[in-house]
Amino acid sequence: MTTSLDVSEKLPKGLVEVYSQIHGIAAELSVPLLIVGATARDIILVHGYNAAIERGTKDVDLVLKCRAGSTMKRYGLH
């Protein structure tokens, strides 16, 4: 079962634009992207289900799938 939540109107100002830019760049490079950590938790629980936030965070944790070495060197991530 897949559940989809549209939280774009509930996120802090500018965050949807930042995620859209990151997603666009990752898609352009054919690099799978996943938002993880407290930000992902907050998007789902707070903005999707109106749960109370216990600890706020302002950083965004991302996971990018790439071949170690060649892709990292190509984009200066080594």
ZAMARGU-4260 file (C-alpha; in steps of 0.2 Angstrom, whole numbers, plus 5000, padded with zeros to 4 digits):
<rodrens>
0) 5000/5000/5000 | 5006/5017/4996 | 5001/5033/5004 | 5004/5050/4997 | 5003/5066/5007
5) 5003/5084/4999 | 5011/5095/5012 | 5017/5108/5000 | 5005/5121/5007 | 5010/5117/5025
10) 5029/5118/5024 | 5039/5134/5029 | 5041/5147/5016 | 5054/5143/5003 | 5056/5125/5008
15) 5046/5118/4994 | 5056/5128/4981 | 5073/5122/4989 | 5067/5104/4988 | 5061/5107/4970
20) 5078/5113/4965 | 5087/5099/4973 | 5075/5086/4965 | 5077/5095/4948 | 5096/5094/4949
25) 5096/5076/4955 | 5084/5071/4941 | 5094/5080/4928 | 5109/5070/4934 | 5099/5054/4935
30) 5104/5052/4954 | 5091/5045/4965 | 5087/5056/4980 | 5079/5053/4997 | 5075/5065/5011
35) 5079/5057/5028 | 5081/5061/5046 | 5071/5073/5057 | 5065/5083/5042 | 5057/5068/5034
40) 5049/5064/5050 | 5042/5081/5053 | 5036/5082/5035 | 5026/5066/5038 | 5020/5068/5056
45) 5019/5086/5058 | 5013/5092/5041 | 5004/5076/5036 | 4996/5071/5052 | 4996/5087/5063
50) 5006/5078/5076 | 5016/5089/5089 | 5034/5092/5086 | 5045/5087/5101 | 5062/5094/5094
55) 5063/5105/5079 | 5078/5105/5067 | 5082/5116/5053 | 5095/5105/5043 | 5090/5094/5029
60) 5097/5077/5027 | 5098/5069/5010 | 5104/5053/5003 | 5110/5052/4985 | 5114/5036/4977
65) 5129/5036/4966 | 5144/5026/4962 | 5158/5029/4974 | 5173/5037/4967 | 5169/5042/4949
70) 5153/5051/4952 | 5159/5059/4968 | 5175/5065/4960 | 5166/5071/4944 | 5155/5083/4955
75) 5169/5087/4968 | 5161/5078/4982 | 5177/5068/4987
</rodrens>
